[in-house]
Amino acid sequence: MPHFRTETLRQIGAWDPYNVTEDADLGMRLARFGYRSAVIDSTTYEEAPAHFRPWLRQRTRWFKGWMQTWLVHMRQPLRLWRDLGAPGFVAFQLIVGGNALAALVHPLFIAALIYYGAIKPTSAGGDVSMLRVWLYGTSVVVGYLASALIGGLGLKRRGLLANAWILLLTPLHWLLLSLAAWRALYQLVFAPYVWEKTEHGLAKSSRLASNLTRSLLELEHYLRRHKEAGDLPTVGSAKNTSAARRPRPRAAA
C-alpha cells in the first residue's frame, strides 16, 4: 500500500485515472520530479491468486499497465532522458518496457529454438542454425536461472526453501506470463481501460491478518474513548501518583 504526502501527490499531477497500474506511473513521475521512493521492510499478507483465471487477469492488468506507462512517458524521449538521466532512462527501458517485451518475445524465442534445433547440422546452413540454437538457448536458460535464483532467495528469506521444488516450473511460468502479455497487448488496443480487479482476502493468512488488524483498531478506539472520558490515567498523572505514594526517606539521626 503506497503512502504519499498530499502536497507532493498534487505537485506531480495526482493519479492517472486511465492507467491500470497507477503505482508504476506514479513512481515514474516521482522520479521525474526528483523525488525518491522507498520500500518498508515488512510483511504483506495480501496473498497471490491461487487459481489460474484470477492469476491471468491480474498479470494481464499488470502488463497492460506497464505498456501504458511506457507509452505515456516515451511520448517525449529526450525530455524523459533529461528528467531521469542516462541511468534512470536505461532502467526505465529495461524494467518497464523490457519486462513486457521479454514476455511478448519469449514464445518466439522458444519457437525459433525448436525450429533451428530440429535442423541437422549437416544440412545447408547447419553451422548458422547451430549458432542460433546456442544464442537462443543461452538467452532462455540464463533467463530461467535468473528468475529461479530470485525466487529461491525470496523463499530462503521467508524460511520456505522446502517449497523450492516449485521453481522447476519456471519454464511453464514464463509461458503463462507470455500468454498474459499477449492478452494485455490485445486489451491495450481494443479495451485499454478495462480494469480486471483481483479479489483478495481468500487465503487463511489474509483472514487472520484482517482479523488481527480489526482487533487492534477496535482496541485503539476503546482506549481512546476511555481516555477522553477520563477513565484512564495519563502518563504524567501516573508518575505523580506513584511519586506521591512512594514513602519519603527519613532524615538521618
N, C-alpha and C positions, 0 to 999 in steps of 0.2 A: 504494500500500500504506500504510494508516494505521499510525501508531505512537502508543502511549499509555503513560502511566505506570500501572502496575498499581494503585496506590493510588487514583488518580483514576478509573480504569475501574470499580473496585469501588464507589466512592462514588456514581457516577451510575447504578448498577444493572446494570453489565456489558451483555452482549449481549441483544437481544431475539430469542429463538430462532424466533419466528414471523414476523418481518419479513424479507422477501426482499431489501430494500435496507437492511441493518443500519447502513451508514455514514451514511445520511440520518437515521435515528433517533438514532444516537449523537451526530451533530453537533447535533441539536436539544436533546438532554439536556445536552450540554456547555454549550450557550448558556444553558439554563435554570438551570444551577448556577453561572453566572457565569464560565465558562471561555471561552477563545478558542482557535480552531484556525487554523493557517496552512498554506500550501502551499509545499513546497520547489520552487524554480525549477530543475527538472531535466528530463531526457528520459525518457519512458516508452516502453519497447519492446514493450509488450503491444498487439498490433495489434487493430484493429477487425474485426468479421466481414466477410468479403469476399463472402459469398453471402446470398441473401435470407432463407432459412429460419432460419439461426443469428442473423442480424441481427434478425428479427422476434421470435424468442424472447427475445433479450437486451433489446430495447426493451419488450416486454411485461412482463418481470420488473421493469424499472426503473419503469415507470408503475404497476404494481401496488404496488410498494414505496412509491412516493411517496403513493399513495392510502392505504395502510395507515398511513404516518407521519402524514398529515394527520388521518385519523380518530382515531388514538390521542391525539394532542396537542390535538385540538379537543374532547375529552370535557368539558373544563372551560375554556371560552374566557376567562373572566375571570381565572382563575389563570394561564393562558398569557400574557395581556396583562400581568399584574403581573410575571411572570418575565422576559419579553423586553422590556417597554416598548413604546411605540407604534411606533417604527421597526422593531423586530425582529418585532413581530406582523404588521405590514403586509408586511414582506419575506417572512415565512413564508407568508402567503396568496398572494403573487404568485409566489414561486419554487417552492414545493412544491405547494400546491393549484392555483395558476394555471397551472402548467406542464401538469398533467394536464387541467385544464378546457379550456385552449386547444386541446389536441389533440382532445378529445372534440367540441367545438362547431365545429371547423374545417370539416368536411364540410357541416354545417348552414348555415354562412355561404356556402359555395360554392353549395349548392343554392338558397339564397334569392337570391343574386346572379344566378344564371342565370334563376331564375323571374321575378324582378321586372325583370331586364334584357330579357326577351323580351316584356314588355307594352309596347304602343305608347304613347308619351306622350299621344296624342290620346284614348286610351280613358279611361273613367271612373276617376278616382283616379290618373291618369297622373303628376301632379306628385308625389304621395306616393310612388308607385313609383320615380320617378327619384331622389327624396331617399334612399330606401332603397338604391338602387343605388350612389349616391355614398357612403353611410355604410358599407355592406358592402364595397364596392370599396376604399375608402380603408383600412379596417382590414386587409384582406387584403394589399394592396400594401405597406403600412407593415411588416406582419409579415414578409413575404418579404424586403424590403430590409434590415430589421434583422438577420434571420438570415443573409442573404448577406454583409452587412458584417462580422459577427463571423467567419464562415468565411473571408472574404478576409483579414482581419487575421491569423488563425491561419496561413493559407498564406504570407503575407508574412513572418511571423516565422520560419517554417521554410524560407524560400527556395524555396517551391513555387508561386509565382504562375503558372508555366506550366500548372498544373492548375486554374486558376481557372475554366475553362470549365465545370467540374462544377457550379458554383453556379447555372448556368442551370436545373438540375434541381431547384431548391429547391421549386417548387410540388409536384412529384411526391414529394419527400422529406416534405413536410408531410402529404400524403395517406397516405403509408405510416405516418407517425407516428400519424395518426388511427386507422388500422387497428390498430396496436399498442395504442393507448389503449383502444379498444373491446374488444379481446381481453383486455386487462388487467382491465377492468371486469367482464367475464364471469367471468374466473377469480377475481376478488375475491369474487364471490357464490357460485360453485359449486366452486371449487378454490383457496381462499385461501392454502394452504400449499404449493402445488406450486412447486418450485424448478427452473426451466429453466436449468441451468448452461451457461455459454458456454465452448466449447472454444477455448483459446488455444494459441499456440506453433506455428501453422501457417505463418506468413509467414517468409520468409528472414531478415528483420531480427530476428525474435524468436529464431530458432535461433542466429543469430550472437551475439546478446546473451546467450543462455543458455550458449553455449559459452565466451564470454568470462568470465562470472561463475563458471562451473565451474572454469576455468583459474586464475582469481585465488584461489579458495578452496583449490584444490589447492596453489598456491604458498604460501599462508599457512600451511597445515598442514605443508608441507615445511619451511619456515623455522622454525616453532615446534618441530618435533621436533628439528631440529639445534641449535637454541638451548638446548633443555632438556638435550640430550646434551653440551653444552659445546663443540660443534664450531664455533660461530660466536662471534666476539669481541663483547663488549658495547661500548657506546659509550664508557664510561669506560675500559675496558682498551685500546681502540684509541687513545684520546687519550694514555694513559700510555705505550703502546708507541711512538707516534710521538714523544712528548716525549723518551723515553729514547734514541731513535735519533738525535735531532737533535744535531749537534755543538755543543758549548758554545763561546761566543765567547772568544777568547783575551784575556787582560788586556793592556792597552796597556803597552808597554815604557817 
